[in-house]
Amino acid sequence: MNARQLCARVLEPLAMYTMIAGIVALCQPWSLLLHRYGVTITLIGLVGFLVFSHVPAPSEEEEEPASHG
């Protein structure tokens, strides 16, 4: 698995779930701690999504294994 596949399959969804968790933390009325850090959690997810969604696809030279023989 290369870096782009890892980002697409694992890290991008993780960042999206982090953003959702931040929004839920902002909207829930039970925990002041979660409400206080809800915006921070959302921003961490947003920055992570922006970074992981811009990982370039590997070049064709890296994708094809060298054949010996």
C-alpha positions in Angstrom: 0.0 0.0 0.0 1.5 3.3 -1.0 1.0 6.7 0.7 -1.9 7.8 -1.5 -3.8 4.6 -0.9 -3.2 4.9 2.8 -4.5 8.5 2.8 -7.5 7.6 0.7 -8.5 4.5 2.7 -7.6 5.4 6.2 -6.5 8.9 6.9 -9.1 10.9 4.9 -12.1 9.1 6.6 -10.4 9.4 10.0 -10.1 13.2 9.4 -13.8 13.3 8.4 -14.9 11.5 11.5 -12.8 13.8 13.6 -14.6 16.8 12.1 -18.0 15.1 12.8 -16.9 14.4 16.3 -16.0 18.1 16.8 -19.4 19.2 15.6 -21.1 16.7 17.9 -18.9 18.0 20.8 -20.1 21.5 20.1 -23.8 20.6 20.0 -24.0 18.3 23.1 -25.1 19.9 26.3 -23.6 17.5 28.9 -19.8 18.1 29.0 -18.3 21.5 29.2 -14.9 20.1 28.4 -16.1 18.7 25.0 -18.0 21.9 24.3 -14.9 24.0 25.0 -12.7 22.0 22.7 -15.3 21.3 20.0 -14.0 24.0 17.6 -10.4 22.7 18.1 -11.4 19.2 17.3 -13.2 20.3 14.2 -10.2 22.4 13.0 -7.8 19.5 13.6 -10.0 17.3 11.4 -10.3 20.0 8.8 -6.5 20.5 8.6 -5.9 16.8 8.5 -8.4 16.3 5.7 -6.9 19.2 3.7 -3.4 17.7 4.1 -4.3 14.1 3.4 -6.5 14.8 0.4 -3.7 16.7 -1.3 -1.2 13.8 -1.2 -0.2 13.3 -4.8 -0.6 10.0 -6.6 2.6 8.1 -7.1 4.4 8.6 -10.4 4.2 5.8 -12.9 7.9 4.9 -12.3 7.2 4.1 -8.7 4.0 2.1 -9.5 5.6 -0.4 -11.9 8.0 -2.9 -10.2 11.2 -3.5 -12.1 11.2 -6.8 -13.9 14.4 -8.9 -13.6 14.8 -11.5 -16.2 
